[in-house]
Amino acid sequence: MRLRELSGIAPVRRLVPVPSRLPELLGLAGMGGAAVPVYDLAALLGGRAESDRARWLALCGSGADAIAFAFGTLDGYLRVAADGLFPPGPEGTARRHVAAISRAGDSLRSVLEVASLVALIRQRIGAPATRKEQ
């Protein structure tokens, strides 16, 4: 995810489970005095749910629009020049949420697009898309 799309990174402290039609919704977390919905990032990307290994939250948005994505491992962050980003390649289940690919040493890293993930959640719950997502 691009840093400009995040409002912060925080360790998972306490998640309060809530009933939901979405299995990816892990629950609510208290952040800055607000209850923020937390989604399993791996599950949203079409992978195996990692709810039992979720250690970190990628916080996005603020106020009523705040959302968090839970994931297990935080390797750090990379500062990548624009010419170090490449198109994601063929469309696929997880690829549709990849904005770009970056090279970090000998490995490639996907740069996820937060707006695409939020649009997926809204679609799955039947909420109308915001003007920014359209």
NORJO-V848360 format. One record per residue. N is the residue number from 1. RES is the residue in three letters. PHI is phi in whole degrees, -180 to 180 (NA if undefined). NEAR is the number of other ideal C-beta (glycine too) atoms within 8 Angstrom. D_FIRST is the distance of its C-alpha to the first C-alpha in Angstrom with 2 decimals. Layout:
n = [N,N]
res = [RES,RES]
phi = [PHI,PHI]
near = [NEAR,NEAR]
d_first = [D_FIRST,D_FIRST]
This chain:
n = [1,2,3,4,5,6,7,8,9,10,11,12,13,14,15,16,17,18,19,20,21,22,23,24,25,26,27,28,29,30,31,32,33,34,35,36,37,38,39,40,41,42,43,44,45,46,47,48,49,50,51,52,53,54,55,56,57,58,59,60,61,62,63,64,65,66,67,68,69,70,71,72,73,74,75,76,77,78,79,80,81,82,83,84,85,86,87,88,89,90,91,92,93,94,95,96,97,98,99,100,101,102,103,104,105,106,107,108,109,110,111,112,113,114,115,116,117,118,119,120,121,122,123,124,125,126,127,128,129,130,131,132,133,134]
res = [MET,ARG,LEU,ARG,GLU,LEU,SER,GLY,ILE,ALA,PRO,VAL,ARG,ARG,LEU,VAL,PRO,VAL,PRO,SER,ARG,LEU,PRO,GLU,LEU,LEU,GLY,LEU,ALA,GLY,MET,GLY,GLY,ALA,ALA,VAL,PRO,VAL,TYR,ASP,LEU,ALA,ALA,LEU,LEU,GLY,GLY,ARG,ALA,GLU,SER,ASP,ARG,ALA,ARG,TRP,LEU,ALA,LEU,CYS,GLY,SER,GLY,ALA,ASP,ALA,ILE,ALA,PHE,ALA,PHE,GLY,THR,LEU,ASP,GLY,TYR,LEU,ARG,VAL,ALA,ALA,ASP,GLY,LEU,PHE,PRO,PRO,GLY,PRO,GLU,GLY,THR,ALA,ARG,ARG,HIS,VAL,ALA,ALA,ILE,SER,ARG,ALA,GLY,ASP,SER,LEU,ARG,SER,VAL,LEU,GLU,VAL,ALA,SER,LEU,VAL,ALA,LEU,ILE,ARG,GLN,ARG,ILE,GLY,ALA,PRO,ALA,THR,ARG,LYS,GLU,GLN]
phi = [NA,-77,-57,-66,-91,-105,-103,163,-126,-143,-71,-71,-108,-139,-114,-101,-63,-135,-67,-159,-78,-98,-66,-73,-76,-83,146,-114,-123,-81,-135,58,83,-122,-89,-112,-69,-118,-114,-75,-63,-60,-65,-62,-84,93,-94,-76,-56,-119,-56,-76,-110,-66,-119,-131,-122,-96,-91,-134,76,-153,58,-68,-94,-69,-151,-135,-116,-92,-150,-90,-123,-114,-80,135,-135,-119,-99,-121,-69,-54,-77,-98,-107,-127,-58,-72,96,-59,-67,-161,-54,-82,-61,-66,-102,-97,-83,-165,-121,-122,-99,-125,67,-93,-112,-106,-125,-82,-104,-80,-103,-59,-58,-67,-67,-65,-62,-61,-62,-60,-63,-67,-94,81,-84,-67,-69,-78,-57,-65,-80,-74]
near = [11,8,6,4,9,12,7,5,8,10,6,12,6,6,10,8,5,7,2,6,4,9,6,10,11,11,10,10,14,9,11,3,4,8,7,12,9,14,16,14,12,11,14,13,10,6,8,5,9,14,9,4,6,13,9,13,14,11,14,13,8,5,6,3,6,13,12,15,14,15,12,8,6,7,3,4,4,7,4,7,5,5,4,7,9,7,5,9,5,4,4,6,6,10,10,8,11,12,8,10,13,12,9,7,4,2,6,7,9,9,12,11,11,11,9,11,14,11,10,10,13,12,9,8,8,4,6,4,9,7,5,5,9,5]
d_first = [0.00,3.75,6.34,8.45,6.92,7.54,11.22,11.25,11.13,14.51,16.63,17.98,21.46,23.15,22.27,25.04,25.41,26.21,27.81,25.60,25.88,22.32,22.30,18.52,19.27,19.94,21.48,21.22,20.26,21.88,19.62,21.47,24.41,22.65,22.15,18.54,18.03,16.02,14.93,14.77,11.45,13.51,16.18,14.19,13.14,16.87,17.27,19.54,18.95,18.12,19.39,21.93,19.53,16.82,16.76,13.59,12.05,8.71,10.64,10.13,13.17,16.58,20.07,20.86,17.48,15.60,13.78,12.23,10.69,12.73,12.26,14.80,13.87,11.96,12.81,11.60,9.38,10.28,11.64,11.91,14.49,14.24,16.83,14.82,12.52,14.31,14.63,13.51,17.17,19.19,18.19,18.12,17.26,13.75,13.39,13.67,10.12,8.89,8.67,9.63,10.74,11.19,14.20,14.40,18.14,19.48,16.40,13.82,10.13,8.19,5.10,4.65,6.16,6.81,10.28,11.13,10.71,12.71,15.17,15.75,16.63,18.84,20.50,21.24,22.82,24.61,23.30,23.59,20.58,20.07,21.04,17.50,16.54,19.81]
